[in-house]
Each structure stands twice: as structure tokens, then as C-alpha cells.
Amino acid sequence: MKQYQTFNAGVAKFCELVNTAENGAQPEMAPGEPFLTLRYDLRTFGLRSMEAMAGLGQRADRLIRVPASGEMRKVNTQTVCVTEDGTKYHIKRLQDVTVVTPQSVDIYLERMGLP
């Protein structure tokens, strides 16, 4: 029997990066309008996950789990995640989770240096 997954840790908004600079100026990238908002559960990193990320030369600052809605197909590693406290994260990796109900997606996040 699958374990029931709750999403009580907070709210994540998913946006694309857009260029906010004037024409001819150096590009200034900032998150655009959110195209998806989901509740999430905060997860802890396992040793295998950390080793896999290190093997790829990547790091992650946060791991969240969201429900696998149909809109999740639009989320990828070019998408920005903004949490309820306004912190912006670059998505480093997405991983389907099928051992819980509802079906979910783990998202590995790296804090961005955007204002």
C-alpha cells in the first residue's frame, strides 16, 4: 500500500526567466509571471541523491516534493521556482516519485543570485 503524501510546508510558484532590460541594453534576467502555483513538502537529501548530484558537478540547496499535476510538464531545468518567502531557486533536477499517493515529483533547487 502506498503512503499518502501531504504538501504542508509551503507554496511554490513556477516562472520562466524573462529579459527585463531595455532594447539594446545588456540582458537583465528576472522571473516573469507565475504559470503554475503548487503546495509542496520539504524533503531531506539522501546520501545517494547527494552523491548523484556531486557526480554531475551540481549542488542543490533545497529539495521539495510537489503533486504531479498535468501542468508539471511545463516545469523543467529552465524554470525558476519562487517560494512563499520570495527566495528564488533554479531547478537543477526533477524526479518522479511513484511510491506515494498522489503521484509526486521531487524538485532539486539551487538558490539563485537574482535580486
TORMIGU-785929 format. One line per 10 residues: number of its first residue (from 0); their letters; for each residue x, y, z of N, C-alpha, C. Coordinates in Angstrom, 3 decimals. Example, Ala and Ser with C-alpha at 12.3 -4.5 7.8 and 13.67 -1.06 7.14 Angstrom:
2
0) AS) 13.190 -5.690 7.800 12.300 -4.500 7.800 13.200 -3.300 7.800 ~ 12.850 -2.250 7.080 13.670 -1.060 7.140 12.900 0.030 7.870
***
This chain:
115
0) MKQYQTFNAG) 0.835 -1.181 0.000 0.000 0.000 0.000 0.884 1.251 0.000 ~ 0.539 2.207 -0.839 1.323 3.431 -0.950 1.037 4.363 0.223 ~ 2.080 5.065 0.646 1.957 6.038 1.717 1.319 7.307 1.160 ~ 0.444 7.930 1.937 -0.194 9.166 1.499 0.750 10.338 1.723 ~ 0.941 11.158 0.701 1.849 12.299 0.747 1.062 13.581 1.009 ~ 1.526 14.374 1.979 0.923 15.682 2.226 1.858 16.773 1.701 ~ 1.305 17.942 1.486 2.066 19.075 0.947 1.793 20.298 1.819 ~ 2.334 20.293 3.042 2.006 21.309 4.031 3.138 22.286 4.345 ~ 4.272 22.196 3.675 5.426 23.022 4.041 5.342 24.440 3.483 ~ 4.665 24.638 2.366 4.591 25.971 1.786 4.023 25.954 0.388
10) VAKFCELVNT) 4.190 27.097 -0.284 3.671 27.275 -1.643 4.819 27.662 -2.565 ~ 4.908 26.993 -3.708 5.938 27.283 -4.711 5.268 27.788 -5.982 ~ 5.841 28.868 -6.533 5.366 29.410 -7.803 6.444 29.149 -8.845 ~ 6.032 28.730 -10.027 6.963 28.405 -11.100 6.828 29.427 -12.215 ~ 7.971 30.005 -12.627 8.007 31.072 -13.627 9.124 30.797 -14.626 ~ 9.011 31.435 -15.767 10.111 31.431 -16.732 10.925 32.694 -16.527 ~ 12.212 32.635 -16.847 13.039 33.833 -16.800 12.735 34.698 -18.015 ~ 12.606 36.007 -17.804 12.360 36.938 -18.901 13.402 38.059 -18.835 ~ 13.711 38.626 -19.984 14.651 39.728 -20.079 13.902 41.028 -19.784 ~ 14.314 41.735 -18.724 13.641 42.971 -18.337 14.411 44.218 -18.765
20) AENGAQPEMA) 15.518 44.061 -19.491 16.337 45.202 -19.922 15.684 45.899 -21.113 ~ 16.015 47.172 -21.268 15.533 47.924 -22.421 16.243 47.433 -23.673 ~ 15.655 47.713 -24.832 16.256 47.297 -26.104 17.668 47.834 -26.234 ~ 18.599 46.977 -26.625 19.987 47.349 -26.834 20.842 47.290 -25.578 ~ 20.228 47.167 -24.414 20.988 47.100 -23.164 21.378 45.654 -22.879 ~ 22.315 45.495 -21.953 22.728 44.159 -21.545 21.524 43.447 -20.905 ~ 21.309 42.183 -21.248 20.147 41.457 -20.707 20.143 41.419 -19.182 ~ 18.982 41.641 -18.605 18.759 41.521 -17.167 17.635 40.513 -16.986 ~ 17.991 39.331 -16.492 17.018 38.254 -16.373 16.338 38.296 -15.006 ~ 15.016 38.155 -15.032 14.222 38.136 -13.798 13.055 37.181 -14.004
30) PGEPFLTLRY) 12.527 36.617 -12.916 11.366 35.740 -13.057 10.162 36.516 -13.590 ~ 9.457 35.915 -14.541 8.245 36.513 -15.081 7.046 36.152 -14.220 ~ 5.860 36.277 -14.808 4.634 35.931 -14.100 4.564 34.419 -13.885 ~ 4.103 33.981 -12.726 3.991 32.539 -12.473 2.978 31.882 -13.414 ~ 3.340 30.713 -13.943 2.409 29.955 -14.773 1.838 28.758 -14.015 ~ 2.383 28.493 -12.804 1.911 27.364 -12.004 2.218 27.640 -10.538 ~ 1.244 27.380 -9.668 1.417 27.511 -8.222 0.987 26.208 -7.574 ~ 1.886 25.626 -6.755 1.611 24.345 -6.101 2.058 24.381 -4.652 ~ 1.361 23.656 -3.806 1.819 23.431 -2.432 2.941 22.392 -2.485 ~ 3.855 22.445 -1.505 4.969 21.498 -1.504 5.235 20.967 -0.108
40) DLRTFGLRSM) 6.000 19.870 -0.073 6.512 19.301 1.162 8.029 19.408 1.107 ~ 8.641 19.813 2.191 10.090 19.935 2.261 10.679 18.564 2.556 ~ 11.683 18.164 1.809 12.293 16.839 1.934 13.734 16.978 2.397 ~ 14.308 15.871 2.871 15.726 15.842 3.228 16.485 15.069 2.153 ~ 17.743 15.442 1.959 18.581 14.788 0.962 19.057 13.441 1.472 ~ 18.986 12.429 0.618 19.577 11.139 0.927 21.020 11.108 0.440 ~ 21.797 10.194 0.957 23.193 10.088 0.571 23.343 9.817 -0.925 ~ 22.499 8.946 -1.472 22.585 8.638 -2.906 22.276 9.860 -3.757 ~ 21.296 10.643 -3.345 20.952 11.859 -4.096 22.114 12.839 -4.095 ~ 22.740 13.011 -2.933 23.866 13.939 -2.839 25.044 13.464 -3.688
50) EAMAGLGQRA) 25.310 12.151 -3.661 26.406 11.608 -4.463 26.115 11.756 -5.950 ~ 24.866 11.530 -6.354 24.488 11.663 -7.766 24.658 13.105 -8.239 ~ 24.240 14.066 -7.427 24.384 15.480 -7.791 25.868 15.855 -7.878 ~ 26.666 15.399 -6.919 28.091 15.709 -6.923 28.772 15.087 -8.139 ~ 28.341 13.882 -8.528 28.901 13.217 -9.696 28.623 13.969 -10.985 ~ 27.549 14.742 -10.999 27.198 15.551 -12.169 27.768 16.959 -12.072 ~ 28.518 17.233 -10.993 29.072 18.564 -10.806 28.016 19.587 -10.423 ~ 26.933 19.140 -9.815 25.848 20.033 -9.416 25.719 20.044 -7.903 ~ 25.021 21.053 -7.413 24.681 21.093 -5.999 23.230 21.525 -5.881 ~ 22.633 21.232 -4.764 21.256 21.633 -4.507 21.168 22.151 -3.078
60) DRLIRVPASG) 20.414 23.234 -2.903 20.242 23.831 -1.587 18.962 23.378 -0.901 ~ 18.012 22.924 -1.697 16.718 22.559 -1.135 16.089 21.466 -1.993 ~ 15.315 20.625 -1.347 14.597 19.557 -2.045 13.132 19.646 -1.639 ~ 12.258 19.837 -2.628 10.826 19.902 -2.348 10.103 18.820 -3.140 ~ 8.932 18.437 -2.636 8.091 17.461 -3.337 6.742 18.118 -3.612 ~ 6.308 18.064 -4.876 5.037 18.654 -5.283 4.174 17.582 -5.927 ~ 2.849 17.784 -5.945 1.997 16.821 -6.643 2.267 16.866 -8.150 ~ 2.192 15.727 -8.799 2.472 15.622 -10.241 1.215 15.949 -11.030 ~ 0.901 17.233 -11.119 -0.258 17.660 -11.899 0.100 17.666 -13.383 ~ -0.893 17.756 -14.242 -0.651 17.810 -15.679 0.174 19.019 -16.081
70) EMRKVNTQTV) 0.050 20.104 -15.328 0.802 21.325 -15.616 2.300 21.170 -15.331 ~ 2.677 20.152 -14.573 4.089 19.940 -14.249 4.920 19.667 -15.499 ~ 4.272 19.287 -16.604 5.022 19.050 -17.853 5.715 20.317 -18.333 ~ 5.222 21.491 -17.931 5.818 22.764 -18.339 7.053 23.117 -17.510 ~ 7.232 22.459 -16.367 8.358 22.753 -15.478 9.577 21.960 -15.932 ~ 10.718 22.655 -16.069 11.956 21.997 -16.474 13.139 22.729 -15.839 ~ 14.342 22.390 -16.248 15.529 22.995 -15.640 15.754 24.437 -16.089 ~ 14.920 24.959 -16.974 14.985 26.363 -17.373 13.958 27.202 -16.620 ~ 13.235 26.572 -15.719 12.179 27.222 -14.952 12.736 27.717 -13.623 ~ 12.157 28.793 -13.097 12.526 29.339 -11.797 11.413 28.997 -10.810
80) CVTEDGTKYH) 11.807 28.627 -9.597 10.860 28.350 -8.520 10.997 29.460 -7.482 ~ 9.873 30.079 -7.106 9.865 31.119 -6.080 9.016 30.617 -4.918 ~ 9.628 30.523 -3.737 8.891 30.034 -2.569 8.147 31.189 -1.896 ~ 7.313 30.849 -0.927 6.442 31.845 -0.299 7.200 32.966 0.393 ~ 8.471 32.747 0.751 9.258 33.807 1.386 9.971 34.689 0.356 ~ 9.741 34.432 -0.939 10.326 35.245 -2.003 11.673 34.757 -2.490 ~ 12.211 33.698 -1.909 13.505 33.167 -2.347 13.361 32.523 -3.721 ~ 14.307 32.838 -4.605 14.274 32.336 -5.975 15.276 31.199 -6.125 ~ 14.845 30.142 -6.802 15.680 28.963 -6.999 15.685 28.557 -8.468 ~ 16.851 28.084 -8.909 16.979 27.466 -10.228 16.726 25.975 -10.044
90) IKRLQDVTVV) 15.939 25.388 -10.917 15.646 23.958 -10.825 16.803 23.184 -11.436 ~ 17.396 22.301 -10.627 18.538 21.522 -11.085 18.143 20.139 -11.579 ~ 17.100 19.563 -10.986 16.727 18.190 -11.341 15.291 17.930 -10.920 ~ 14.576 17.151 -11.732 13.224 16.696 -11.417 13.219 15.183 -11.416 ~ 12.524 14.588 -10.452 12.492 13.132 -10.348 11.083 12.695 -9.956 ~ 10.483 11.823 -10.769 9.152 11.291 -10.466 9.206 10.411 -9.229 ~ 8.164 10.507 -8.402 8.040 9.681 -7.198 6.728 8.916 -7.331 ~ 6.829 7.600 -7.466 5.633 6.777 -7.687 5.275 5.911 -6.489 ~ 6.039 6.001 -5.408 5.785 5.150 -4.244 4.843 5.804 -3.238 ~ 4.334 6.990 -3.564 3.378 7.686 -2.705 2.128 8.000 -3.504
100) TPQSVDIYLE) 1.066 8.324 -2.771 -0.150 8.786 -3.426 -0.512 10.131 -2.818 ~ -0.833 11.146 -3.589 -0.853 11.150 -5.046 0.563 11.109 -5.628 ~ 0.642 10.691 -6.891 1.936 10.648 -7.560 2.564 12.034 -7.473 ~ 3.878 12.078 -7.238 4.554 13.340 -6.941 5.841 13.485 -7.744 ~ 6.439 14.678 -7.630 7.713 14.975 -8.282 8.632 15.626 -7.252 ~ 9.850 15.098 -7.109 10.870 15.733 -6.283 11.618 16.737 -7.154 ~ 11.813 17.937 -6.626 12.492 19.005 -7.365 13.695 19.459 -6.542 ~ 14.871 19.335 -7.136 16.118 19.752 -6.505 16.371 21.207 -6.903 ~ 16.557 22.070 -5.903 16.659 23.509 -6.133 18.007 24.070 -5.702 ~ 18.498 25.035 -6.493 19.716 25.756 -6.146 19.363 27.245 -6.048
110) RMGLP) 19.725 27.870 -4.934 19.402 29.275 -4.715 20.034 30.148 -5.804 ~ 19.260 31.093 -6.303 19.741 31.982 -7.364 20.279 33.277 -6.776 ~ 21.133 33.940 -7.530 21.670 35.218 -7.114 20.882 36.395 -7.637 ~ 19.625 36.170 -8.021 18.798 37.257 -8.529 18.269 38.113 -7.380 ~ 18.068 39.383 -7.612 17.522 40.254 -6.549 16.076 39.918 -6.253
***
